[in-house]
Amino acid sequence: MNRIKVGNRISGDVAYTHFTEEYAIFVIADGLGNGPEANESSRIVEEIVRNNPDESIEFWLLESNRRMVAKRGAAVGIIRVDFQTKQLTYCGVGNIRMYMLHNHEQMIYPLPVMGYLSGRKIKMNCQTYPYESGDTFYMHSDGVLAKSPKACLQQSPTAYDLAKQIESKIDSADDATFIAVQLL
């Protein structure tokens, strides 16, 4: 789900998903600011992942960062779900947030790494978690106001219900993007 800031014609946020039988990829890139220049930075991340789906998250972030020189820059969150090992890996730079409810009770919230992709050296902190069928997660840009993420996840039996709850928490003064998923 992507909603454009009121008054703009193009979002600075981009969401991308890719599925195979072995894995799934979920990406949110939030270009700094809003409008066309922010969108250009976000699209770089999408292009890198789209053109290199079998690479690592670290590769995607480093290559995207390299291409951000002389651009606005972007905050990025990437999730790769491995269906074979039943593991989810999250890596992000900046204010993209991810929340996962594991086993209907354990809240997983990877601590964000400050900064953004800009062409300068970045710090990455990729974290891997086991998951079970039925676990849910969502990832969002800063235009989504996540006041009670655990309650939101617990009160949502399906990804559709979760998406409806998150949609009600969107700030129209900013671009807002989220991805809500129930794992199989």
C-alpha positions as CSV (number, residue, x, y, z in Angstrom):
1,M,0.0,0.0,0.0
2,N,1.4,3.4,-1.0
3,R,-0.3,6.7,-0.3
4,I,1.0,10.0,-1.7
5,K,1.5,13.0,0.5
6,V,-1.5,15.4,0.1
7,G,-0.7,18.0,-2.6
8,N,1.9,15.8,-4.5
9,R,1.5,13.9,-7.7
10,I,4.2,11.3,-7.1
11,S,5.3,9.4,-4.0
12,G,8.9,9.5,-2.7
13,D,8.3,6.0,-1.3
14,V,8.5,2.8,-3.3
15,A,7.5,-0.7,-2.4
16,Y,8.6,-3.8,-4.2
17,T,7.9,-7.5,-3.8
18,H,9.3,-10.6,-5.5
19,F,8.3,-14.2,-5.0
20,T,9.7,-17.5,-6.1
21,E,9.1,-21.0,-4.7
22,E,12.2,-20.8,-2.5
23,Y,12.0,-17.2,-1.2
24,A,10.1,-13.9,-1.1
25,I,11.6,-10.4,-1.0
26,F,9.9,-7.3,0.4
27,V,11.4,-3.8,0.0
28,I,10.4,-0.4,1.1
29,A,12.5,2.6,0.1
30,D,11.7,6.1,1.4
31,G,13.4,8.8,-0.7
32,L,14.4,11.8,1.5
33,G,11.8,14.5,1.3
34,N,9.0,13.9,-1.2
35,G,8.2,14.3,-4.9
36,P,10.1,13.3,-8.0
37,E,13.7,13.6,-6.6
38,A,12.8,11.4,-3.6
39,N,11.1,8.9,-6.0
40,E,14.2,8.8,-8.1
41,S,16.3,7.7,-5.1
42,S,13.7,5.1,-4.1
43,R,13.6,3.7,-7.6
44,I,17.3,3.0,-7.5
45,V,16.8,0.5,-4.7
46,E,13.9,-1.1,-6.5
47,E,15.9,-1.4,-9.7
48,I,18.9,-3.0,-7.9
49,V,16.8,-5.6,-6.2
50,R,14.6,-6.3,-9.3
51,N,17.7,-6.8,-11.5
52,N,19.6,-8.9,-8.9
53,P,17.0,-11.1,-7.1
54,D,19.4,-13.9,-6.2
55,E,22.0,-11.6,-4.5
56,S,22.2,-10.9,-0.8
57,I,20.5,-8.1,1.1
58,E,24.0,-6.7,1.9
59,F,24.7,-6.6,-1.9
60,W,21.5,-4.8,-2.5
61,L,22.1,-2.2,0.1
62,L,25.8,-1.6,-0.8
63,E,25.0,-1.3,-4.5
64,S,22.1,1.0,-3.9
65,N,24.2,3.1,-1.6
66,R,26.9,3.3,-4.3
67,R,24.4,4.6,-6.8
68,M,23.0,7.3,-4.4
69,V,26.0,9.6,-5.0
70,A,24.6,13.1,-6.0
71,K,21.0,11.9,-5.3
72,R,18.7,12.8,-2.4
73,G,19.3,9.5,-0.7
74,A,16.8,7.0,0.9
75,A,15.9,5.1,4.0
76,V,15.5,1.4,3.2
77,G,14.1,-1.7,4.7
78,I,14.5,-5.2,3.1
79,I,13.1,-8.5,4.2
80,R,14.0,-11.8,2.6
81,V,11.9,-14.8,3.6
82,D,13.5,-18.2,3.0
83,F,10.7,-20.8,2.7
84,Q,13.1,-23.8,2.9
85,T,14.7,-22.9,6.3
86,K,11.6,-21.0,7.5
87,Q,13.7,-17.9,8.4
88,L,13.1,-14.2,7.8
89,T,16.0,-11.8,7.5
90,Y,15.5,-8.1,7.9
91,C,18.1,-5.4,7.2
92,G,17.4,-1.7,7.1
93,V,19.1,1.7,7.1
94,G,17.0,4.7,8.4
95,N,13.5,5.0,9.6
96,I,11.8,2.1,7.9
97,R,10.3,0.0,10.7
98,M,9.4,-3.7,10.9
99,Y,7.3,-5.5,13.4
100,M,6.6,-9.3,13.5
101,L,4.4,-11.3,15.8
102,H,5.9,-14.8,16.2
103,N,3.8,-17.6,17.5
104,H,0.9,-15.3,18.3
105,E,2.7,-13.7,21.3
106,Q,6.4,-12.9,20.8
107,M,6.9,-9.4,19.4
108,I,10.0,-9.0,17.2
109,Y,11.2,-5.5,16.5
110,P,14.6,-5.2,14.9
111,L,16.4,-2.1,16.1
112,P,16.8,0.4,13.3
113,V,20.2,1.6,12.1
114,M,20.4,5.3,12.0
115,G,21.2,7.1,8.7
116,Y,20.2,6.6,5.1
117,L,21.7,5.6,1.8
118,S,23.7,8.5,0.4
119,G,26.9,7.2,-1.2
120,R,28.8,7.5,2.1
121,K,29.8,4.6,4.2
122,I,26.8,2.9,5.8
123,K,26.4,0.6,8.8
124,M,24.2,-2.5,8.3
125,N,22.7,-4.8,10.9
126,C,21.0,-7.7,9.3
127,Q,19.0,-9.9,11.7
128,T,17.5,-13.3,11.0
129,Y,14.6,-14.8,12.8
130,P,12.7,-18.2,12.6
131,Y,9.1,-18.0,11.7
132,E,6.1,-20.4,11.8
133,S,3.1,-20.6,9.5
134,G,0.6,-18.0,10.6
135,D,3.2,-15.5,11.8
136,T,2.5,-11.9,10.6
137,F,4.7,-8.9,10.0
138,Y,4.5,-5.5,8.6
139,M,7.1,-3.0,7.5
140,H,6.4,0.7,6.9
141,S,7.8,4.1,6.1
142,D,7.6,7.1,8.4
143,G,4.2,8.2,7.0
144,V,2.5,5.4,9.0
145,L,2.0,6.2,12.6
146,A,2.5,2.9,14.5
147,K,1.4,3.7,18.0
148,S,0.7,0.1,19.2
149,P,2.3,-2.4,16.8
150,K,1.9,-5.4,19.0
151,A,-1.8,-4.8,19.6
152,C,-2.3,-4.1,15.9
153,L,-0.7,-7.5,15.1
154,Q,-2.5,-9.4,17.8
155,Q,-5.9,-8.0,16.7
156,S,-5.4,-9.0,13.1
157,P,-6.1,-12.6,12.3
158,T,-5.2,-12.1,8.6
159,A,-2.9,-9.9,6.5
160,Y,-6.0,-8.2,5.1
161,D,-7.2,-7.3,8.6
162,L,-3.7,-6.1,9.5
163,A,-3.6,-3.9,6.3
164,K,-6.9,-2.3,7.2
165,Q,-5.7,-1.4,10.7
166,I,-2.4,0.0,9.4
167,E,-4.2,2.0,6.7
168,S,-6.2,3.8,9.4
169,K,-2.9,5.0,10.9
170,I,-1.6,6.9,7.8
171,D,-0.4,10.5,8.1
172,S,-1.6,12.5,5.1
173,A,1.2,15.0,5.6
174,D,3.8,12.6,4.4
175,D,4.2,9.8,1.8
176,A,3.2,6.5,3.5
177,T,3.9,3.0,2.4
178,F,3.5,-0.4,4.2
179,I,3.6,-4.1,3.4
180,A,1.5,-6.5,5.6
181,V,2.2,-10.2,5.3
182,Q,0.9,-13.4,6.9
183,L,3.5,-16.2,6.4
184,L,2.5,-19.6,5.2
